[in-house]
Amino acid sequence: MKKPKQNKGLQAASVADFDPRKQAIRTFFDGLAEERDDWVRRNEFFYAADRDYMRFLIPQGAHVLELGCGTGQLLASLDPARGIGLDISEGMIDIARSKYPNLKFHVGDMEDSSVIASLKGPFDAIVLTDTIGMLGDIESTLRLLRHLCTPETRIIIAYYSQLWNWPLSVAGKLGNKMPQVAQSWLSPTDIAQLLSLADFDVVKFDWRQIVPKRLFGAGTFLNRYVGSLPGIRHLSLRNYVVARMQPSKPKAPKSVTVLIPCRNERGNIEPAIKRIPDFCPDIEVLFVEGHSQDGTLDEINRVIEAYPDRDIKGMVQPGKGKGDAVRAGFDAARGEVLMILDADLTVPPETLPNFFNAIASGKGEFVNGTRLIYPMEKRAMRFLNKIANRSFSAIFSWLISQRLTDTLCGTKVLSKRHYEMIAANRSYFGDFDPFGDFDLIFGASKLNLKIIEVPIRYADRAYGSTQISRFRDGWQLIKMVVFAFRKLKAF
């Protein structure tokens, strides 16, 4: 028995009724609506993997808009605090409403500005899955979405790889794939260019599912441990593009905390204070002392008294290691922007304004220093360390799907708000990082923050000796690679 028609939501505002191409798309998907869930069940391995990765990208409890939502399975799987689905097919939307009454579904044309304007934004994430290729004017449609975005919103576009055009066509003719209307075949680069034209900024790309079938368990193994490898991942069926709005003129932060973890760095405490420029109206300098043996804590207290015009604070970290010092310090910091400055001063404090400008302008949401662009002083970094840094940076760039040339540069900058989000989601990774660098890098990647680098001229330390052990810390880095692979790729 046919179900009674429900309120068509936004359909009345759509101009699709006057466009023969869109009428054909609507008619096609209305006719397919009753079969849609059966097709998903027949290809559950593919769809389940797609939902898993979307849940990785979008945290539970977010405000999510899905454009081209079909019968709503993906949107429901994200467990949003507020979920809205839009689709041109009334038949699809009728089924979605009956299955997921806790979510809001509307019939409408996403290319119609009045339909997009009727949606109540903003959203944390806007998802387009297998939809972008059916749009008549992709750039204009993407531009409409800016009205539903804040600087925190992430646009997530999932699409099929061009390499799979022929196999998918054959699968469709054999009845192993859901029928589909004619659409544009777009590479991730094509999608990135269209996003740029619409004033969006790509955060990262990713590729998934080199094998879209279970194959008695082999599909799971190949997708997790082989399909994500460099050179092979581009053969995957599925590609993803994550983007954000290009920054316009963000409000400049009014306060910053410069966190200086220090252990046995007595001779560098006062020089750090003297060399930090006045680059922000309100600068808090927070020394986190790590149980030193050379009187570093006494020197911090002396400097606090010697410079009463500066907001200088000191604290003793509760545990051991730089990672513990960073977490304790950032939890106590009061600045809108948080900076790490290593106490050895091999990253010159005079470069901190460059980091501040990068984040204040909105060009980056997580700013990392890189020592490997400019020439460095002869003794600043040993040859083997430089080779190891470049190698690990290439590996970590692949792991987080964003470019990093120097993961081990100690200077890292992010907003207090984003740090609190990383801390709130720390349970995904756990307490794994003795360095303090990777807790922040992996956390920023998981939140899809835009990561950029600021080059610095790396100097030799003027006081004390390095606290880095090439072999002990190198082994820790190898373990970090394995850990990151499991958490960021093979899940």
N, C-alpha and C positions, 0 to 999 in steps of 0.2 A: 504494500500500500504506500502510495506516494505521500511524503511528509508535507504538511502545510508550509507554505512559504513564510519565512520570517522577514522582519524588517530588512530591507536591502542596504541599510546603513548609508554609505557614501555613494552608492551607485547613481543616485539621481544627479549628482554633481559632475559625473564623468562625461567626457566628450567621446568616449569610445563608441557610443551608439552611432556616431556620424562618420566613423572611419572603417571602411570595409576590411582592412587588414586586422584591425583589433576585433571587429565583429567575428571574423573567422577564428581568431585565437580564442575568444570567449566561447564560441560554439564548440570548438574542438575540446576544450577543457571541461565544459559542462557535460559533454558526452562521455568524457573519461572519468568523471568524478566518482562514480560508483565503483570503478575498478582500481582507483588510485591506491587504496590501502592494500589491496591484494598484490599489486605490483611491488609495493614496498616490502611486504612479507616474502615474496619470492626472491627478492634481492636484499634480504635483511643484513647480510654480512657487510655490503657496501654502505647501506644507510646507517647501520649501527656505528660503523667506524667514522662516518661523517658527523654523526651526532656527538660522538666522544670528543672529536677534535673541536667542535664548536663549543662544547662545555669547557674545554681547556682554555679557549680564547675568551669566553664570556663567563664571568663569575656568577654563581648562584645568587638570586635576589636582585639582579640588575633590572633596569627598565629597558625593554627590548621591543623594537619594531621589526617585523619581518615582512618584506615586500615580495609578493609572490609566494604566499605561505601555504598554498594548496590546502590540504585537509588538517594542517596544524601540528603534525607530529614533531617537527623540529622545534617549533616555538615552545611547545609544552615540555619537551625534554630539557629545555634550558632552565626550567623552574624559575621564571622571572617574578619579581615582585609586582611588576606591571608588564603585561604582554599584550601587544596589539599586532594582529595580522591583517594584511591587505592582499586581496587577490581579485583579478578581473572576472573570475568564474563564480557565479552565484551558486552553482552546484557544489563546488569545492567548499565554499564558505558555509553553506548549510550543514555539511557534514562536520566541519571544524567546530561550529557552534554547538552541535549536539554532543560531540565528544568531549569538548573542553569548555564547559560553561563558566569556568573561572577566568577565562581569557576573553579578550574583546576581538571580534573579527568583523571586518568591513568588506563590502564589495565595492571595488573602484579601480580606476585606471591610474597607476602610479605616475604616468606621464602627464596627468592633468594637474595643473598647479592648484586648482580649487580643491581637489581631493587631498593633496599633500597639506595644503593650508588648513584643512579641517581636522587633521590629526593633531592631537594634543601632545606636543613635545615639551621639553627636550627628552632625548633618550640616551642611555648609556651606550647602547649598541644598535646599529641598524644593519640588518642582514639581508643580503640578496643572494639566494641560492639557486643556481641554474636559471636565472631570470634575466640577467643583463643582456644576453644575446637576442632576446625577443623584443627589446626596446627599439623604437623607431629612431629616436634621438637620444643616445646615451648621455652625451655631455649635458644637454639641457635637463634631463631627468636627474642626474647627479647634482647639478647645481641647485635644483629645487630642494634637495635634502638638507642644504645648509641651514634652512629655516628651522629644522628639527634638531640641530646640533648645538653643543657647547664645545669648547676646546677639549673637553674630556671625552666626547663621543667618539666611538670607533665605528667606521664603516667596514663591514666584513663581506667580501664578495667571494663566493665559491663558484667555480666553473669547471668545465671539462677541458682537458688538454686537446690541442689540435692533433697531436699524434694519434689520438684514439678515435678520430673521425671515422675512419674506415672500419675498425673493429666494432664500434658502436652501431654503425649502419648495418653491418652483417648481423649483429645480435638482434637488432630490431626486426630485420626480415625473417629471422628464425623464430621470432616470438619470445626471445629471452630478455627483452628490454622493453620498458614502457614506451609506447609510441610518443613521438615528439613533433612539434611544428618546426618548420624551417627557421633557422636562427643563424646569427653571425658567429663565426668561430674566432674567438679572441684569445690571444696569448696574455700571460700576466703583464708583459711589457705594454701591450695594447691597452689593457685595462688601466695600468698605471698612467699612461699618457692621457687617457680620457679623464681620469681623476684629477690630474694636474690641470687640465684645461678648465675643469669645474672648480678649481681652487681648493683641491684636497691634496694632502701631503702623504705619500706612502710611508708607512712605518715599517712593514716587512712583507716578504713573500714566504710562502711555504708550499710544499708539494707532498701529497699523501696518496697511498693506495696504488702501489705498483701492480698489485694483484687484487682485483675487486671481488674475488670469490674465495670461499673458505678452503677449498681443495684439501679436505680432510685434515685441516690444521696447518697446512703448509702456508696458506695465505696469510695467516696471522703472523707466523714467524718471519716470512719474507717482508711483510709490510713494516714490522717493528724494527728488525735488525739489518735489513738489506736495503729496502726501498728508500730509506731516508738518507742514505750515504751520498756524499758529493759525487756528481757525475751520473749517478743512477736515479736520483730522486726526480730529475726532470723527465723521466720516462713515465711518471705516475699518471694515473687517470685524473686525479683531482688536484687542482691548484687553488690557492687562497691568497687574496690580497687584503691586507689590513691597512686602513688609512685613517687620517684625522683631518680636520679643517686646517688649511694653511693659516698660520698666525697672522693677525692683522696688527693691532696695536694694544697688546695686553697691558694691564695696569702694572706699573713697575713695583716690585717688592720694596717695602720700606725697612725691612730688617733682615739680618743675616747672622747665622752662627758659624764661626770658623772653628771647627773641632780639630784639636791637635792631640792625637794619641802620643804619649811619650814615655819611654822607659830608658833610663840611663842617658838622658839627653840634656843634662844640666847646662852645658855650654851653648845650647841652641834656644833656650827659653827666651831670654831677653832679645837676642837678634830677631826672633820671629815677631815679637811685638813691635820692634822698631821698623821692620820691613813691610808689615801689612799695611797697604795703602787705605785711605779713607774713600772707599768706592761705593759706600752705601750710607744713608743717613744714620743707621743704627746698626752697629757691628758688635756682636758679642763674641769674645774669644774664650773658648772653653778648653782648658787643658785637662786631659784625662790621663792621670799618672798610673803607670803599670808596675808598682812595687819595685822601684829603682834602688840601686845600690850606691849611687853616686851623689845623692842629695838633690835629686831633681825636684822632689816635692817641696823641699825647703826653698829652692830657687823660685818655684812658682809662687809661693806665698810672698817672697820678697818682692817679686816683680809686681804682684797685685798691689802691694803697698806703695811701690815706687811710681806707679802710673795710675793715680786715682782718677784721672780724666778719661781713662779707657775702661770699658766694661769687660774686665778680665775675671774669669772664675776658674777654680780648680776643683777637681774631684779625683778620688782614687777609685779605679775600676774594681768591681766586685770579684771578678774572676781573673783569668789569664788570657793573653793573646790580644792581637789587634782587633779581631772580630768582636770580642767581648767589650773592648774599650769603645768601639764605634757604636755598638748597640746601646750601651749605657749612656754614652754622651748624647746621641741623637734623641734618646728618650727624655733627657733632661734639658735639651736645647730649647730656646724660646724663639729663635729666628724663623721668619717665613721661608728662608732659603737655608739649606744646610750644606756645609762644605767640609771636606776632609783635607787637612794639610799635614803631611808627614813632618814630624819634628826634626828629621835630619836636614830639612830645607834643601834637598836636592831638586825639588820643584820650587822655583823661586816664588816667594810670597808676592812679589811684584806682578805676577801673572794672574792673580786671583780676580782682578777686574774683568779679564777676558772671559773667565768662567761665568762670572756674574752676568755679564752682558749677554752671553749665549742663552742663559736660562731666562733672564728678564725679558728678552725679545720674543720668547716663545719658540725660537728656532729649535731648541731641544728641551726635552722634559727630564732627561738624565744626561748629564754632561760628564764625560770622562776625559782625563788628560792623556796625551800620547807623547812619549819621549822619543819616538822613533821616526820623527819627521825631520826636525832640525839636527844639525851636527851637535854632538855632545862632547863635553870635556873628556880628555883621554882616559882618565881613571874613573869616570862616572859609572860605567857599566862594563863588566868583564865580557869578553868575546862570547864565551859559552852562554852567559846570561842573555846576551842579545839574541843569539840564535834560538834559545829556548823561548824567549818572549815572543819572537816573531812566529814560531811554530805554534805555540799555545794560542796566540791571538787568532791565527787562521782557523784553528779548531773551534775556538769559542765563537767566532763569527758565524760559522756554520751551525753551531748548536743553538744560538739565539736568533738566527735568521736576520741579523743586523750586523753591519760592518764595525769591527773593533780592531784596531791595530796594536793596542797595548793594554791588555786587561789588567796588568799588574801595576800600572801607574797608580800611586796612592791617592791622587787628587780626584775626587768624585763629588758631583754637585747635583742636588735635586731639591724639590720643594719639601717642606715639612709635611704638607698634606699627602704628597705621594709616598714619602717615607712611612707615614702612618698606615697607608694602604698596603705597602709591602709588609710591614710588621703584622697587620691584621691577617694577611694571607700566608704568613710564614709557615703555617702548619703543613702546607703542600710540600715544602722542601725540608722542613725541620731544622734543627740546630746542627748544621753540617760544616760550617765555614770558619776555620780558625783565622783566616786572613782578613775577613771583613769586606773584601772586594766582591766576592761572588754571591754572597747573600743579597747584595744590592743589585748586581748585574742580572742575576737570574730572576730576582723579584721584579725588576723593571721590565724584563722581557715578558714575564708572565702577565703583567698588567698592560702589555702592548704600548709602553711608553716609547716616545721617539728618542733614540739614543744618538748623540753626536759627540764628536771629539774636538778638543782644543789642543793644538800642538804647543809644547813647552820646550824650553832649552834646559836640558837635564844637566845638573852640575854635580861635582864631587862634594861629598859631605866635608864640612870644615871642622866638625867636632865629633869625637867618638868613632865607633866602628860599626860596620853593618851588622844587623841582627838577622840577616838572611843566610840560611844554609842551602847551598845549591842542591845538594843531594837529598837532604831531608825534605825541603820544601818542594823540590822537583817531584818527589814521590807523592807528596800531598796533592800536587797539581794533576798528576796522572789519575789519582783517585777522584779528583774533582771532575775530570773529563768523563769518567765512567758514570759518576753520579748524575751529571748533567744530561748525559745521553739517555739514561733511564727515565729521567724526569721530564725532559723537554722533547725527546724524539721517540723513544721506544715505550710508549705508554698505550 
